[in-house]
Amino acid sequence: MKLTENELFELKYHYVDRMVDNMSTKDLVQYVFDDMLRYVEDLPEPDFLDEAREYWCDEKHFEEVVNDIKQYANSDFKKPMGERNVN
């Protein structure tokens, strides 16, 4: 089957339209989450940090978020069982 460039574009558009239309809200949310995660994983660190700063609107708020993430990432909760502090 041979399609013109325009016909191929229209078939792709229709395919995506049907796929999205038949997805549940949960599936759509998961798809967007996965796609956005791939996007930020592929960004160079400086570009990602610029986007994150822009999202959180000001440097003070961004620094608060980073501090919260640092605490969480380094907490006993996130460590493997053998590396946790036991009191």
N, C-alpha and C positions, 0 to 999 in steps of 0.2 A: 504494500500500500504506500503510495507516495502522496504526501501532503504538501501544499504550498506553505511558505513560512507563516502566512496569515492564518491558514487553516490549522496548523500545528499550534499556534498561539491560542486560537479560540478553543481547541480541544483541551489544551492544558488549563486554560481559564475555567472551562466548564467542569473538568475533572476536579480541580481544587474547590470550586464552588459547591459541588455535590458532596465532596468529602467533608468539608467544613459544615455544611448544612446538616449532615447526618451524624455529627459528633455531639456527644453530650457536653454539658458545661464542664463537668469534671475532666473529660478528655481534652477539651480546649484549653483549660487552665494548665493541665499537665504539659501539653504540647508547647504552650507559650513559655512556661517555666523552663523546660528542657532547652528550648531554642535560645532563650535569653542567657541561660547558664553557659551554653556552648559559645555564645557571642562574647561574654565577658572573659571566659577562659582563654579565648584566642587573642584578646587585646593585650598589647604590651602593658606592663605594670604602670608606667606613667600615664598612659591613656586611660586605663581603668580608674586610677586614682583621680584623675581630672573629672571623669564622668561621675564618680561617686561624690566628689566634692560638690559638683553642680547639682546632683540630685538632692543632697541634704542642705543645699542653699547657702550655708555659711560655714566658715572654717570652724567656729566654736562647736556647732552641732555635729559636724563631721568628726571632730576630735573626740567628742563624747561617744559617738558610735564606735569609733576605732578603739577607744579604751574599753568599752563594754565587750567588744569582740575579742580583744586581747585577753581579758579576764576569762571569758568563756572558753576560748581556744586553749588556754593554759591551765584550766581548772582540773581538779582531780576527776570530775565527772567525765571529761573527755579523754583521760589517760587510760591506757590498757590496765587491766586489773593488777598486774604485777608491779606497776609503777606508781600506784596510788599511795598517798600518805595514809597510814593507818594509825589512829590515835588510841 
